[in-house]
C-alpha cells in the first residue's frame, strides 16, 4: 500500500558515523511511498512517568523525519498513551503506545511538546485515503476514544531539506540549585536557513518567558 515503515534497533548504535544511521537515512531516502513511519522502542518525546525522553532520537532521528517527510514515529517504553507533536505546528507525531497490558505509569502532560496523554490500556487504528490519514486511539476497556488526529500528506520531497531545530536538553520539569551550571543542547539542520537560535526561559510552565 501507500505506507513505508522503517524499523530501528535502538540497542545497536545509531549515532553519527554508525552503519545503522546510514541505513536509516538511505532507507528513508529511497522510498517513494506517500506515508513514512518509523518504529522504535524508546520515544524521543514522551510524557515521562517512568522513562525519560531519548535524546539520541531527538538529536539524530528527528532531523531525518523532517528531511524525508516522516509523519509518525511509533514508540513504547512508557506504559501509557501519549502524543507529542514536534514541532508543535505541522510537526512529526511521536506516539508512546505502551499501554498494551503491562502495569500502567502516570504520564506528565506538561512534558515538552506533549499534546495528549492517557493512563489507560489502549489500542489504535489508522485509516488512509490518498493524501489523508486518520488516527484514533481507544481505551481498550470501554472502547471510548482517548485521542485522534488527521494528517495531510507531507509536502516534502525525498531530496529536499528545510531548517529545523530540536532541543535535546533540558527536557523541562528539572529542579536546579541556584547558581548551578547546566548545558543547553540542541541540534540544527541547514546552517544557512538557521542563522541564529533564540533561547527563552520560563519559570511558570510556559505562561511567560
CORDATA-V77331 format. One record per backbone hydrogen bond with DSSP energy under -1.0 kcal/mol. NH is the residue of the N-H (numbers start at 0). CO is the residue of the C=O. Records with the same first field share a line. If there is no record, write none. Layout:
BEGIN
NH->CO / CO
END
This chain:
BEGIN
3->34
5->36
7->38
11->8
17->14
21->17
22->18
23->19
24->20
25->21
26->22
27->23
28->24
29->25
30->26
34->1
36->3
37->71
38->5
39->73
53->42
57->53
58->54
59->55
60->56
61->56
64->60
65->61
66->62
67->63
69->64
70->35
71->35
72->92
73->37
74->94
75->40
77->75
79->77
80->117
81->95
82->115
83->93
84->112
85->91
91->85
92->70
93->83
94->72
95->81
96->74
97->79
104->78
107->46
110->107
113->110
114->82
115->82
117->80
119->117
121->98
122->137
124->135
126->133
128->131
131->128
132->150
133->126
134->148
135->124
136->146
137->122
138->143
139->120
142->138
145->136
146->136
148->134
150->132
152->130
155->153
159->156
163->188
165->186
167->184
168->184
179->176
184->168
186->165
188->163
193->189
END
